[in-house]
Amino acid sequence: GLRVDGQYDELQKITERLMKRVLKIRELNKKRLIQVSWLSAAIYEEGRGYVSLRFDPALKPYLLQLKSHFTKINIADTMKFKSIYAVRIFELLLQYEPIGKREISIDEIRDCCGIKKDEYELYAHLKSRVLNRAKTEINAKTDYEVDYKEIKESRKVVGLEWTIKHKTHFEKSQSEKAAILEKELRSTAAIIEHLLEFGFTRQAANRLVKNHEEANIVNAIKAVEIYMIKHAVKNARALVETAIKEKWHPEKYATKKKKA
């Protein structure tokens, strides 16, 4: 979502916010809470096109040099989520994907998702705005199908029993993904606005929409966004033009994994 003409100013604001963010790490076995800043330094190399980020040493056992107890997630899947809660719940469920189910208490869900005590205090609000939204996004935008059953004590919901499994029909999964991508950028106005973010003039964006099928433009934009995560790109506008002409598809570039 960065403006092409103000990338560096915006990036500095982003890193400043990250340096003020505090992570809370609960070590249940040691009964202690660690509070630590996301970043301890951000070093900008002027004229060289990159930023060096330094993490606090206290994060090393949790984020750096991981050799076990991590979950691999397709980065292209997480990019499609609009809800940060969907990302976190997807991570929690993937940890138990070989088993196929996982019980999670409501308190644990709130803690893992970073939901404060005064947020979504009513379970009905938590269910509609966090749980169901995460479930819908995971089912629509990944190759997994998830669902949950409520665990109650008396009449109070205290936890959820989630299930997770691979979708049985690959072609159905791909068609669902394509439908979501098309829905998110289906209107001409939305496509044009997206092209403007890559540095196109409105006249050039209108010309592309006129001369190419909207589905091809949508796929090209998504493919470029995934490509730019893995590669340094000097001219994003030229790359988008190439992607549209060559009919790039996001599935071709959605192979990179990340650790979480």
Backbone hydrogen bonds in HBPLUS format (Angstrom, degrees):
<---DONOR---> <-ACCEPTOR-->    atom                        ^
c    i                          cat <-CA-CA->   ^        H-A-AA   ^      H-
h    n   atom  resd res      DA  || num        DHA   H-A  angle D-A-AA Bond
n    s   type  num  typ     dist DA aas  dist angle  dist       angle   num
A0006-GLY N   A0003-ARG O   3.17 MM   3  5.33 160.5  2.21 105.5 111.5     1
A0010-GLU N   A0006-GLY O   3.10 MM   4  6.21 161.8  2.13 153.2 158.7     2
A0011-LEU N   A0007-GLN O   2.79 MM   4  5.97 155.2  1.85 152.0 159.9     3
A0012-GLN N   A0008-TYR O   3.04 MM   4  6.23 152.7  2.12 144.2 150.5     4
A0013-LYS N   A0009-ASP O   3.23 MM   4  6.53 151.0  2.32 140.4 147.7     5
A0014-ILE N   A0010-GLU O   2.93 MM   4  6.24 152.7  2.01 148.5 156.5     6
A0015-THR N   A0011-LEU O   2.94 MM   4  6.21 164.0  1.96 154.2 156.9     7
A0016-GLU N   A0012-GLN O   3.01 MM   4  6.14 151.1  2.10 141.3 149.5     8
A0017-ARG N   A0013-LYS O   3.04 MM   4  6.30 152.6  2.11 143.6 150.5     9
A0018-LEU N   A0014-ILE O   2.96 MM   4  6.27 154.5  2.03 148.0 155.6    10
A0019-MET N   A0015-THR O   2.94 MM   4  6.15 148.1  2.05 144.3 152.1    11
A0020-LYS N   A0017-ARG O   3.09 MM   3  5.18 137.9  2.27  97.8 109.8    12
A0021-ARG N   A0017-ARG O   3.13 MM   4  6.37 121.0  2.49 138.8 154.1    13
A0021-ARG N   A0018-LEU O   3.17 MM   3  5.06 144.0  2.31  94.8 105.3    14
A0038-TRP N   A0021-ARG O   3.27 MM  17  6.01 149.8  2.36 144.8 148.5    15
A0023-LEU N   A0036-VAL O   2.71 MM  13  5.30 171.3  1.71 163.3 160.2    16
A0036-VAL N   A0023-LEU O   3.03 MM  13  5.30 155.7  2.09 143.0 150.7    17
A0025-ILE N   A0034-ILE O   2.82 MM   9  5.01 166.0  1.84 150.3 155.2    18
A0034-ILE N   A0025-ILE O   2.86 MM   9  5.01 167.6  1.88 144.9 149.2    19
A0027-GLU N   A0032-ARG O   2.96 MM   5  5.45 171.4  1.97 166.7 168.7    20
A0030-LYS N   A0027-GLU O   3.16 MM   3  5.50 132.2  2.40 104.3 116.5    21
A0031-LYS N   A0027-GLU O   2.81 MM   4  5.77 113.5  2.26 144.0 163.0    22
A0032-ARG N   A0027-GLU O   3.29 MM   5  5.45 158.1  2.34 134.2 140.4    23
A0040-SER N   A0054-ARG O   2.78 MM  14  5.59 168.2  1.80 154.0 157.9    24
A0054-ARG N   A0041-ALA O   2.89 MM  13  4.98 170.4  1.90 147.6 146.0    25
A0043-ILE N   A0052-SER O   2.76 MM   9  4.98 170.8  1.77 155.0 157.7    26
A0052-SER N   A0043-ILE O   2.83 MM   9  4.98 167.0  1.85 150.3 150.7    27
A0045-GLU N   A0050-TYR O   3.37 MM   5  6.12 170.7  2.38 165.5 167.9    28
A0048-ARG N   A0045-GLU O   3.11 MM   3  5.55 162.8  2.14 133.0 133.6    29
A0059-LEU N   A0056-ASP O   2.93 MM   3  5.73 164.9  1.95 125.8 130.6    30
A0060-LYS N   A0057-PRO O   3.08 MM   3  5.40 161.3  2.11 111.7 117.7    31
A0062-TYR N   A0059-LEU O   2.88 MM   3  5.37 141.5  2.03 116.3 128.2    32
A0063-LEU N   A0059-LEU O   2.86 MM   4  5.80 161.2  1.90 169.5 172.9    33
A0064-LEU N   A0060-LYS O   3.18 MM   4  4.66 138.8  2.36 115.1 126.3    34
A0260-ALA N   A0071-THR O   3.23 MM 189  5.49 137.0  2.43 134.7 146.9    35
A0073-ILE N   A0258-LYS O   3.14 MM 185  5.57 160.1  2.18 149.1 155.3    36
A0258-LYS N   A0073-ILE O   3.06 MM 185  5.57 153.4  2.13 145.6 153.6    37
A0077-ASP N   A0074-ASN O   2.95 MM   3  5.41 133.5  2.17 109.5 121.5    38
A0075-ILE N   A0256-LYS O   3.32 MM 181  6.27 157.8  2.37 149.3 155.8    39
A0079-MET N   A0075-ILE O   3.10 MM   4  6.31 146.4  2.22 143.6 152.6    40
A0080-LYS N   A0077-ASP O   3.10 MM   3  5.50 139.6  2.27 105.7 116.3    41
A0081-PHE N   A0078-THR O   3.23 MM   3  5.38 146.0  2.35 101.2 110.5    42
A0086-ALA N   A0083-SER O   3.07 MM   3  5.24 131.1  2.32  98.7 110.9    43
A0088-ARG N   A0084-ILE O   3.20 MM   4  6.55 162.7  2.23 148.7 151.9    44
A0089-ILE N   A0085-TYR O   2.94 MM   4  6.07 170.2  1.95 153.8 156.8    45
A0090-PHE N   A0086-ALA O   2.90 MM   4  5.86 152.4  1.98 140.6 148.9    46
A0091-GLU N   A0087-VAL O   3.01 MM   4  6.27 152.9  2.09 145.7 152.7    47
A0092-LEU N   A0088-ARG O   3.00 MM   4  6.31 160.2  2.04 149.9 154.9    48
A0093-LEU N   A0089-ILE O   2.99 MM   4  6.19 155.1  2.05 149.1 155.1    49
A0094-LEU N   A0090-PHE O   2.94 MM   4  6.08 156.7  1.99 149.0 155.5    50
A0095-GLN N   A0091-GLU O   3.30 MM   4  6.51 143.4  2.44 145.7 153.2    51
A0096-TYR N   A0093-LEU O   2.98 MM   3  5.45 144.9  2.10 110.3 119.9    52
A0097-GLU N   A0094-LEU O   3.15 MM   3  4.76 170.2  2.16 102.6 104.3    53
A0099-ILE N   A0096-TYR O   2.99 MM   3  5.36 130.2  2.24 108.9 122.1    54
A0100-GLY N   A0096-TYR O   2.86 MM   4  6.13 155.5  1.92 155.3 163.6    55
A0164-ILE N   A0100-GLY O   2.96 MM  64  5.15 157.3  2.02 129.0 133.0    56
A0102-ARG N   A0162-TRP O   2.89 MM  60  5.19 150.8  1.97 138.1 144.4    57
A0162-TRP N   A0102-ARG O   2.79 MM  60  5.19 157.6  1.84 159.0 151.4    58
A0104-ILE N   A0160-LEU O   2.90 MM  56  5.44 160.9  1.93 157.7 163.8    59
A0160-LEU N   A0104-ILE O   2.82 MM  56  5.44 156.5  1.88 147.5 154.6    60
A0109-ILE N   A0105-SER O   2.98 MM   4  6.31 155.2  2.04 150.6 157.3    61
A0106-ILE N   A0158-VAL O   2.93 MM  52  5.53 166.3  1.95 126.1 126.5    62
A0110-ARG N   A0106-ILE O   2.98 MM   4  6.24 164.2  2.01 152.5 156.3    63
A0111-ASP N   A0107-ASP O   2.94 MM   4  6.10 157.2  1.99 144.6 151.3    64
A0112-CYS N   A0108-GLU O   2.83 MM   4  5.97 169.3  1.84 153.3 156.2    65
A0113-CYS N   A0109-ILE O   2.94 MM   4  5.97 145.8  2.05 145.4 154.3    66
A0115-ILE N   A0110-ARG O   2.85 MM   5  4.89 158.4  1.89 152.3 153.3    67
A0114-GLY N   A0111-ASP O   3.18 MM   3  5.15 153.9  2.25  99.2 107.1    68
A0119-GLU N   A0116-LYS O   3.06 MM   3  5.28 163.6  2.09 111.8 115.7    69
A0125-HIS N   A0122-LEU O   3.05 MM   3  5.42 128.1  2.33 106.2 118.5    70
A0126-LEU N   A0122-LEU O   3.16 MM   4  6.56 159.6  2.21 151.7 157.6    71
A0127-LYS N   A0123-TYR O   2.78 MM   4  5.96 158.1  1.82 156.0 162.2    72
A0128-SER N   A0124-ALA O   3.12 MM   4  6.26 161.2  2.16 142.0 146.0    73
A0129-ARG N   A0125-HIS O   2.92 MM   4  5.86 166.0  1.94 152.3 156.8    74
A0130-VAL N   A0126-LEU O   3.00 MM   4  5.30 143.5  2.13 132.5 139.4    75
A0131-LEU N   A0126-LEU O   3.08 MM   5  6.47 160.6  2.12 152.7 158.2    76
A0132-ASN N   A0127-LYS O   2.77 MM   5  5.83 167.1  1.79 163.4 166.5    77
A0134-ALA N   A0130-VAL O   2.95 MM   4  5.96 157.1  2.00 144.5 151.2    78
A0135-LYS N   A0131-LEU O   2.93 MM   4  6.13 164.4  1.95 151.0 155.8    79
A0136-THR N   A0132-ASN O   2.90 MM   4  6.02 162.8  1.93 146.1 150.5    80
A0137-GLU N   A0133-ARG O   3.02 MM   4  6.20 165.6  2.04 150.0 153.6    81
A0138-ILE N   A0134-ALA O   2.96 MM   4  6.10 168.5  1.97 157.0 160.3    82
A0139-ASN N   A0135-LYS O   3.04 MM   4  6.15 167.4  2.06 151.2 155.0    83
A0140-ALA N   A0136-THR O   2.97 MM   4  6.05 148.0  2.08 144.4 153.4    84
A0141-LYS N   A0137-GLU O   2.86 MM   4  5.73 150.4  1.94 151.2 157.4    85
A0142-THR N   A0138-ILE O   3.19 MM   4  5.59 129.6  2.45 143.7 144.9    86
A0167-LYS N   A0143-ASP O   2.94 MM  24  5.73 162.2  1.98 149.9 147.7    87
A0145-GLU N   A0165-LYS O   2.76 MM  20  5.46 161.4  1.80 164.9 171.5    88
A0165-LYS N   A0145-GLU O   3.10 MM  20  5.46 145.4  2.23 140.9 151.4    89
A0147-ASP N   A0163-THR O   3.13 MM  16  5.37 146.1  2.25 139.8 144.6    90
A0163-THR N   A0147-ASP O   2.83 MM  16  5.37 153.6  1.90 151.3 153.7    91
A0149-LYS N   A0161-GLU O   2.98 MM  12  5.16 145.1  2.11 126.1 136.4    92
A0161-GLU N   A0149-LYS O   2.83 MM  12  5.16 163.6  1.86 151.9 157.6    93
A0151-ILE N   A0159-GLY O   2.78 MM   8  4.91 164.3  1.80 143.2 137.9    94
A0158-VAL N   A0151-ILE O   2.84 MM   7  5.89 154.6  1.90 157.9 166.4    95
A0159-GLY N   A0151-ILE O   3.31 MM   8  4.91 147.5  2.42 139.3 137.3    96
A0153-GLU N   A0156-LYS O   2.83 MM   3  5.36 155.7  1.89 156.3 161.6    97
A0156-LYS N   A0153-GLU O   3.06 MM   3  5.36 152.9  2.13 135.0 130.8    98
A0173-SER N   A0169-HIS O   3.04 MM   4  6.36 154.6  2.11 149.2 156.7    99
A0174-GLN N   A0170-PHE O   2.94 MM   4  6.29 157.5  1.99 155.2 160.6   100
A0175-SER N   A0171-GLU O   3.00 MM   4  6.21 154.3  2.06 144.9 151.8   101
A0176-GLU N   A0172-LYS O   2.96 MM   4  6.19 150.3  2.05 147.7 155.6   102
A0177-LYS N   A0173-SER O   3.03 MM   4  6.34 157.4  2.09 148.9 154.8   103
A0178-ALA N   A0174-GLN O   2.95 MM   4  6.19 162.1  1.98 148.4 153.3   104
A0179-ALA N   A0175-SER O   2.96 MM   4  6.13 150.2  2.05 140.4 148.4   105
A0180-ILE N   A0176-GLU O   3.04 MM   4  6.35 152.1  2.12 147.6 154.4   106
A0181-LEU N   A0177-LYS O   2.96 MM   4  6.27 166.3  1.98 157.5 160.8   107
A0182-GLU N   A0178-ALA O   2.93 MM   4  6.10 161.2  1.97 148.2 153.5   108
A0183-LYS N   A0179-ALA O   2.91 MM   4  6.01 150.6  1.99 141.1 149.5   109
A0184-GLU N   A0180-ILE O   2.95 MM   4  6.16 157.7  2.00 154.0 158.7   110
A0185-LEU N   A0181-LEU O   3.32 MM   4  6.54 144.3  2.46 142.5 150.5   111
A0191-ILE N   A0187-SER O   3.10 MM   4  6.41 158.4  2.15 152.9 158.9   112
A0192-ILE N   A0188-THR O   2.97 MM   4  6.19 163.4  2.00 154.1 158.4   113
A0193-GLU N   A0189-ALA O   3.01 MM   4  6.24 162.1  2.04 149.4 154.1   114
A0194-HIS N   A0190-ALA O   3.02 MM   4  6.22 151.2  2.10 142.9 150.8   115
A0195-LEU N   A0191-ILE O   2.94 MM   4  6.25 152.8  2.01 149.9 157.4   116
A0196-LEU N   A0192-ILE O   2.96 MM   4  6.26 149.2  2.05 149.7 158.2   117
A0197-GLU N   A0193-GLU O   3.31 MM   4  6.62 140.7  2.48 138.7 147.6   118
A0197-GLU N   A0194-HIS O   3.17 MM   3  5.27 128.7  2.45  96.0 108.8   119
A0198-PHE N   A0195-LEU O   3.01 MM   3  5.27 143.4  2.15 103.3 114.1   120
A0200-PHE N   A0195-LEU O   3.37 MM   5  5.84 162.0  2.41 143.5 138.9   121
A0199-GLY N   A0196-LEU O   3.01 MM   3  5.21 161.2  2.05 109.9 113.3   122
A0205-ALA N   A0201-THR O   2.91 MM   4  6.16 158.3  1.96 154.0 160.4   123
A0206-ASN N   A0202-ARG O   2.94 MM   4  6.09 160.0  1.98 146.6 151.6   124
A0207-ARG N   A0203-GLN O   3.07 MM   4  6.28 148.9  2.17 140.9 149.4   125
A0208-LEU N   A0204-ALA O   3.04 MM   4  6.34 152.8  2.12 146.1 152.6   126
A0209-VAL N   A0205-ALA O   3.05 MM   4  6.34 162.5  2.09 151.9 156.3   127
A0210-LYS N   A0206-ASN O   2.96 MM   4  6.12 147.3  2.07 141.8 151.0   128
A0211-ASN N   A0207-ARG O   2.96 MM   4  6.13 149.3  2.06 145.9 153.5   129
A0212-HIS N   A0208-LEU O   2.96 MM   4  5.88 128.1  2.23 148.4 158.5   130
A0216-ASN N   A0213-GLU O   3.09 MM   3  5.40 122.6  2.44 103.8 117.3   131
A0217-ILE N   A0213-GLU O   3.19 MM   4  6.58 152.7  2.27 150.6 158.5   132
A0218-VAL N   A0214-GLU O   2.90 MM   4  6.15 165.3  1.92 158.4 162.1   133
A0219-ASN N   A0215-ALA O   2.99 MM   4  6.15 167.7  2.01 148.5 151.8   134
A0220-ALA N   A0216-ASN O   2.95 MM   4  6.04 154.9  2.02 140.6 148.0   135
A0221-ILE N   A0217-ILE O   2.93 MM   4  6.14 161.9  1.96 154.5 158.3   136
A0222-LYS N   A0218-VAL O   3.07 MM   4  6.32 168.0  2.09 155.1 157.9   137
A0223-ALA N   A0219-ASN O   2.90 MM   4  6.05 158.3  1.95 147.9 154.6   138
A0224-VAL N   A0220-ALA O   2.92 MM   4  6.12 157.3  1.98 149.7 155.4   139
A0225-GLU N   A0221-ILE O   3.00 MM   4  6.23 157.3  2.05 149.2 155.4   140
A0226-ILE N   A0222-LYS O   3.11 MM   4  6.41 154.8  2.18 148.1 153.9   141
A0227-TYR N   A0223-ALA O   2.87 MM   4  6.09 159.3  1.91 147.4 154.1   142
A0228-MET N   A0224-VAL O   2.82 MM   4  5.99 153.5  1.89 153.7 159.4   143
A0229-ILE N   A0226-ILE O   3.15 MM   3  5.43 145.6  2.28 104.1 113.8   144
A0230-LYS N   A0227-TYR O   3.10 MM   3  5.50 133.0  2.33 105.7 117.0   145
A0231-HIS N   A0227-TYR O   3.01 MM   4  6.16 141.0  2.17 148.5 160.6   146
A0239-LEU N   A0235-ASN O   3.17 MM   4  6.44 155.3  2.23 147.4 154.7   147
A0240-VAL N   A0236-ALA O   2.94 MM   4  6.21 154.7  2.01 150.9 156.9   148
A0241-GLU N   A0237-ARG O   3.04 MM   4  6.36 159.0  2.09 151.7 157.2   149
A0242-THR N   A0238-ALA O   3.00 MM   4  6.27 159.0  2.04 147.9 153.2   150
A0243-ALA N   A0239-LEU O   2.85 MM   4  6.08 158.4  1.90 148.0 154.5   151
A0244-ILE N   A0240-VAL O   2.90 MM   4  6.14 152.3  1.98 150.6 157.2   152
A0245-LYS N   A0241-GLU O   3.05 MM   4  6.28 165.2  2.07 149.8 153.7   153
A0246-GLU N   A0242-THR O   2.85 MM   4  6.01 156.9  1.91 153.0 159.7   154
A0247-LYS N   A0243-ALA O   2.90 MM   4  5.68 105.2  2.47 129.7 144.9   155
A0248-TRP N   A0243-ALA O   2.87 MM   5  5.02 165.4  1.89 144.3 149.2   156
A0247-LYS N   A0244-ILE O   3.25 MM   3  4.96 153.7  2.33  95.1 102.8   157
A0252-LYS N   A0249-HIS O   3.07 MM   3  5.78 149.2  2.16 121.1 128.5   158
A0253-TYR N   A0250-PRO O   3.04 MM   3  5.47 143.2  2.18 109.8 119.4   159
